[in-house]
Protein backbone atom coordinates (compact mmCIF):
# COMPACT_ATOMS: atom_id res chain seq x y z
CA UNK A 1 0.00 0.00 0.00
CA UNK A 2 1.23 3.54 -0.74
CA UNK A 3 2.74 5.56 2.09
CA UNK A 4 2.29 9.04 0.65
CA UNK A 5 1.16 10.98 -2.43
CA UNK A 6 2.95 13.90 -4.06
CA UNK A 7 1.27 16.03 -6.68
CA UNK A 8 -0.27 19.35 -7.64
CA UNK A 9 -2.82 20.67 -5.16
CA UNK A 10 -5.99 21.42 -7.12
CA UNK A 11 -8.44 22.21 -4.33
CA UNK A 12 -8.42 23.00 -0.61
CA UNK A 13 -11.55 23.23 1.54
CA UNK A 14 -12.68 22.26 5.01
CA UNK A 15 -11.36 18.74 5.74
CA UNK A 16 -10.95 18.13 2.00
CA UNK A 17 -7.94 18.23 -0.30
CA UNK A 18 -7.66 17.37 -3.98
CA UNK A 19 -4.29 16.31 -5.37
CA UNK A 20 -3.41 15.65 -9.01
CA UNK A 21 -0.74 13.00 -9.61
CA UNK A 22 0.01 12.71 -13.33
CA UNK A 23 -3.61 13.05 -14.42
CA UNK A 24 -5.20 11.16 -11.52
CA UNK A 25 -6.98 13.49 -9.09
CA UNK A 26 -7.31 12.17 -5.56
CA UNK A 27 -9.93 13.34 -3.07
CA UNK A 28 -8.32 13.20 0.37
CA UNK A 29 -9.86 13.85 3.79
CA UNK A 30 -7.47 15.91 5.94
CA UNK A 31 -7.48 17.75 9.27
CA UNK A 32 -7.89 21.47 8.71
CA UNK A 33 -4.54 22.01 10.46
CA UNK A 34 -2.83 19.84 7.84
CA UNK A 35 -4.57 21.62 4.96
CA UNK A 36 -3.47 25.01 6.30
CA UNK A 37 0.14 23.79 6.52
CA UNK A 38 0.24 22.62 2.90
CA UNK A 39 1.25 24.84 -0.06
CA UNK A 40 -1.45 26.85 -1.86
CA UNK A 41 -3.53 25.54 -4.76
CA UNK A 42 -1.45 25.15 -7.90
CA UNK A 43 1.72 24.17 -6.10
CA UNK A 44 3.20 20.76 -5.33
CA UNK A 45 2.37 19.16 -2.01
CA UNK A 46 2.93 15.84 -0.26
CA UNK A 47 0.53 14.08 2.09
CA UNK A 48 1.03 10.93 4.15
CA UNK A 49 -1.95 8.70 3.57
CA UNK A 50 -4.16 6.04 5.11
CA UNK A 51 -6.86 4.17 3.22
CA UNK A 52 -10.05 3.23 5.06
CA UNK A 53 -11.67 0.37 3.14
CA UNK A 54 -14.81 -1.39 4.33
CA UNK A 55 -17.71 -3.16 2.63
CA UNK A 56 -19.71 0.07 2.76
CA UNK A 57 -17.15 2.76 1.91
CA UNK A 58 -13.65 3.72 0.86
CA UNK A 59 -12.03 6.92 2.13
CA UNK A 60 -8.49 8.20 1.71
CA UNK A 61 -7.11 10.25 4.62
CA UNK A 62 -4.09 12.50 4.38
CA UNK A 63 -1.72 14.22 6.82
CA UNK A 64 1.04 16.78 6.45
CA UNK A 65 3.55 14.53 8.25
CA UNK A 66 4.04 10.93 9.32
CA UNK A 67 3.89 12.17 12.92
CA UNK A 68 0.37 13.55 12.44
CA UNK A 69 -0.70 10.28 10.88
CA UNK A 70 0.64 8.41 13.92
CA UNK A 71 -1.33 10.73 16.21
CA UNK A 72 -4.44 9.98 14.13
CA UNK A 73 -3.87 6.24 14.67
CA UNK A 74 -3.47 6.83 18.42
CA UNK A 75 -6.84 8.59 18.53
CA UNK A 76 -8.47 5.67 16.73
CA UNK A 77 -7.44 3.43 19.64
CA UNK A 78 -9.88 5.30 21.89
CA UNK A 79 -13.29 3.64 22.11
CA UNK A 80 -15.89 5.87 20.47
CA UNK A 81 -13.51 7.82 18.20
CA UNK A 82 -13.73 6.92 14.53
CA UNK A 83 -11.77 8.36 11.58
CA UNK A 84 -14.14 11.30 11.07
CA UNK A 85 -14.09 12.10 14.79
CA UNK A 86 -10.29 11.95 14.93
CA UNK A 87 -10.12 14.24 11.90
CA UNK A 88 -12.39 16.80 13.61
CA UNK A 89 -10.35 16.71 16.82
CA UNK A 90 -7.03 17.15 14.99
CA UNK A 91 -8.47 19.96 12.90
CA UNK A 92 -9.57 21.89 15.99
CA UNK A 93 -6.37 21.87 18.02
CA UNK A 94 -2.69 21.60 17.11
CA UNK A 95 -0.93 18.31 17.70
CA UNK A 96 1.38 19.91 20.28
CA UNK A 97 -1.56 21.37 22.20
CA UNK A 98 -3.43 18.07 22.19
CA UNK A 99 -0.43 16.14 23.48
CA UNK A 100 0.17 18.78 26.18
CA UNK A 101 -3.47 18.69 27.33
CA UNK A 102 -3.41 14.90 27.56
CA UNK A 103 -0.01 14.83 29.27
CA UNK A 104 -1.24 17.29 31.91
CA UNK A 105 -4.46 15.34 32.42
CA UNK A 106 -6.45 18.52 31.78
CA UNK A 107 -9.97 17.12 31.50
CA UNK A 108 -11.61 20.55 31.38
CA UNK A 109 -9.49 21.74 28.45
CA UNK A 110 -9.98 18.44 26.63
CA UNK A 111 -13.76 18.71 26.89
CA UNK A 112 -13.62 22.08 25.14
CA UNK A 113 -12.09 20.53 22.01
CA UNK A 114 -14.83 20.24 19.33
CA UNK A 115 -15.88 16.63 18.91
CA UNK A 116 -14.86 15.63 22.43
CA UNK A 117 -17.56 15.19 25.08
CA UNK A 118 -17.18 14.41 28.76
CA UNK A 119 -17.17 10.62 28.31
CA UNK A 120 -14.83 10.70 25.32
CA UNK A 121 -12.44 13.03 27.14
CA UNK A 122 -12.26 10.62 30.08
CA UNK A 123 -11.57 7.72 27.72
CA UNK A 124 -8.85 9.70 25.94
CA UNK A 125 -7.08 10.46 29.21
CA UNK A 126 -7.29 6.84 30.29
CA UNK A 127 -5.97 5.52 26.96
CA UNK A 128 -3.47 8.18 25.89
CA UNK A 129 -2.24 10.24 28.86
CA UNK A 130 1.55 10.21 28.92
CA UNK A 131 1.78 7.86 25.95
CA UNK A 132 1.92 10.26 23.02
CA UNK A 133 5.20 11.42 21.52
CA UNK A 134 5.28 13.95 18.71
CA UNK A 135 7.49 12.76 15.88
CA UNK A 136 9.91 15.16 14.27
CA UNK A 137 8.16 17.21 11.60
CA UNK A 138 4.70 16.98 13.15
CA UNK A 139 2.70 20.07 12.29
CA UNK A 140 2.12 22.31 15.28
CA UNK A 141 4.79 20.65 17.38
CA UNK A 142 6.64 23.06 19.60
CA UNK A 143 10.41 22.70 19.24
CA UNK A 144 11.97 21.20 22.31
CA UNK A 145 14.93 22.91 23.89
CA UNK A 146 15.91 19.76 25.79
CA UNK A 147 18.36 17.40 24.05
CA UNK A 148 17.10 13.98 23.10
CA UNK A 149 17.83 11.38 25.78
CA UNK A 150 20.49 8.81 24.81
CA UNK A 151 18.08 6.27 26.31
CA UNK A 152 15.00 7.32 24.32
CA UNK A 153 14.69 3.77 22.96
CA UNK A 154 14.38 2.45 26.52
CA UNK A 155 11.77 5.10 27.33
CA UNK A 156 9.88 4.21 24.14
CA UNK A 157 9.89 0.51 25.07
CA UNK A 158 8.45 1.31 28.51
CA UNK A 159 5.73 3.47 26.94
CA UNK A 160 4.87 0.65 24.53
CA UNK A 161 4.34 -1.57 27.57
CA UNK A 162 1.72 0.83 28.91
CA UNK A 163 3.73 3.11 31.19
CA UNK A 164 3.26 6.89 31.06
CA UNK A 165 5.98 8.68 29.10
CA UNK A 166 6.67 11.28 31.78
CA UNK A 167 6.97 8.62 34.47
CA UNK A 168 9.29 6.55 32.26
CA UNK A 169 11.50 9.59 31.58
CA UNK A 170 11.74 10.43 35.28
CA UNK A 171 12.54 6.83 36.23
CA UNK A 172 15.28 6.50 33.61
CA UNK A 173 16.78 9.87 34.55
CA UNK A 174 16.90 8.86 38.22
CA UNK A 175 18.45 5.47 37.45
CA UNK A 176 21.07 7.00 35.16
CA UNK A 177 22.04 9.47 37.90
CA UNK A 178 22.37 6.65 40.44
CA UNK A 179 24.27 4.31 38.13
CA UNK A 180 26.65 7.05 36.95
CA UNK A 181 28.41 6.67 40.32
CA UNK A 182 29.12 3.02 39.52
CA UNK A 183 32.30 2.55 37.45
CA UNK A 184 31.10 -0.85 36.21
CA UNK A 185 28.09 0.85 34.56
CA UNK A 186 30.30 3.43 32.84
CA UNK A 187 32.42 0.66 31.32
CA UNK A 188 29.42 -1.01 29.66
CA UNK A 189 28.53 -0.56 25.99
CA UNK A 190 25.42 1.38 24.99
CA UNK A 191 23.34 -1.76 24.35
CA UNK A 192 24.33 -3.22 27.72
CA UNK A 193 23.47 0.03 29.49
CA UNK A 194 20.07 0.12 27.82
CA UNK A 195 19.36 -3.49 28.77
CA UNK A 196 20.30 -2.88 32.40
CA UNK A 197 18.27 0.32 32.60
CA UNK A 198 15.26 -1.35 31.04
CA UNK A 199 15.30 -4.21 33.53
CA UNK A 200 15.80 -1.91 36.52
CA UNK A 201 13.07 0.47 35.31
CA UNK A 202 10.58 -2.40 34.99
CA UNK A 203 11.21 -3.31 38.64
CA UNK A 204 10.97 0.32 39.78
CA UNK A 205 7.77 1.07 37.88
CA UNK A 206 6.07 -2.14 39.01
CA UNK A 207 6.15 -1.00 42.64
N, C-alpha and C positions, 0 to 999 in steps of 0.2 A: 504494500500500500504506500502511496506517496506521503512524504513527510511535509512538504511545503510546495507552494505554487508561487511562481514569479511571473509577472506580466504587467500589462498596461492597465491602470485603474480607469475604468470607464464610468463608474457611478459610485457615489457614496451617499448613504442616507442612514436613518436611525436603525442600528443593528443590521445593516445590509450593505454589502460591498460587492461590486461586480468587477471581475478581473479577466482581461482578454489575454489568453496565451496562444499565440500563433493561430488566431481565427476561432478558437473555442472560448466562449465567454462563460465564466463560472459565476454562479450566484452563491455568495458566501455569507453566512450569518456570523456577525462579529460583535464583540462588546463595543459600545460607543467610545470607550477610552482607547481601544485599539484603532478604530477608524480615525479618530482625531490625530493619532500618532503617525499614521501613514501619509505618504506624499499626496499632493492634490490630484484631482482627476486629470488624466492625460500623461501622467508620469508613471514610471515603473515602480512597482511595489512588490514586496514579498510577504506572504502570510503563511504561518505554520498551521497545518490543517488537521481536522479530525472528522471522519465520516461516520454519521449516525445512520445505520441501515437496519430497518425493521421490516416486518411484513407489510406494515401500513404506510411507511414513509421513508424518505431518504433525504437527509439534510447534511450540508457541508458547513462545518464551523471553521472559522479562521481567527488567528491571534497574531499580534505583532511580534511576539517572541516565543521561543520554546518554554520560557519560564512562565509566561501567562497561560500557555496551554496546560502546563503542569498544575497550576493553581486551579484551573477549570476542572481538571480531573479530580483534584482534592475535594472540591465542592460537590462533585457528583457522588462522593462517598457518603455524604450526609443524607440520611433518610428524609425524603420529602423534597429534595432539590433535584430537579431534572435539568436537562441541557438548557432549556429556555429560561428557567429560573436562575441558573448559574450565570447565564449571559446577562440577565438583568442586573444581578448583584454586581458583577464585574464592571458593568457599564455605568454604575452609579457611584462607585468609590474606587480610588486607585488601589492597585495591588498592595503598595506599601502601607496605605492606610488600613486596609482590610487585615493584613497580617498583624499590624500593630494593635488594632482593636482586639483581635482574637488572643494575641499574646498577653495583653493586659487583662483579659477576662472581662472586658467592658461590655456587659450585657445591655446596658441602656443605650450606648452608642450603636451597638450592633442592631438593635431593634429599630433604629431610625433609618437604616439602610433600606431603600425601596426593594420590596420583594422578600423581606425578612420579617416574619412575625415573631411573637414572643416564644412560641414553641420551637420554631425553626432556629431562632437565635440560641436557645438553650442546647439544641442538638448540635449546632455548629461549634459551640464552646466545648462540649463534651468530646466531640470527634476530632477537632482540629487545633484546640488551644495548645500552643507551644510546639506544634508539629510541622508548621509551615516554614519553608526557607525560600526566600526569593532568589531565583537563579540570576546569574549575571545577564544583564540586557533586558530584564523584565521592565516593561513600561511602568512608570510611576514609582519605581523603586528608589528610595533615598540612598545616595552613596554612603557607604559606611566608612568611618574614619578609622575603625579598628582593623588591624591586620588580620588576615585569615589565620585561624589556628592551625598549627602544624598537625594537629590531631583531629581535624575536621571529619576525616573518614570514620574515626571512632565515634564521634558525636553523632554523625549521620546514622551509623549502625544502631546506636542506642535509641535514636528517634524512630527508626524503622521497627524497633521492637516494642514501640508504644510509649516510650518515655518522653516527657516534655523537653523540648529543645533547650530552654533556658536552664532547666534543672540539670540536663546532661552537660551543658557547657560549664556550669558552676562546679559540678562534681569532678570533671576532668581537670579543670583549672586548679582545684584544691589538691587533687592527687599528684599533678605534675609538680606543684610547689613542694609537697611533702617528699616526693621521690627524688627531687633535684638534689637533696642533701645526701642521697645515697650514691656513692661512687659506682657501685655495681650497675645502677640504672643508667648512669651517664655513659657507661662503656658499651651498652647494648646498641644494636642497629635499630633503625627506624621501625621496621616491621616487628621486631621483638618488643620495643617500647609500646607500640600500639596494641599488641596482643596482651601485654601485661596490664596496661591501662584499662583495656576493655573488660578483662576478667575482674579487676579490682572494682571498676565502676558498677558492674552488674551486682556485686556483693553489696556495695554501698547503697545503691538505689533500691535494693530489695528489702532494706530495713524499714 
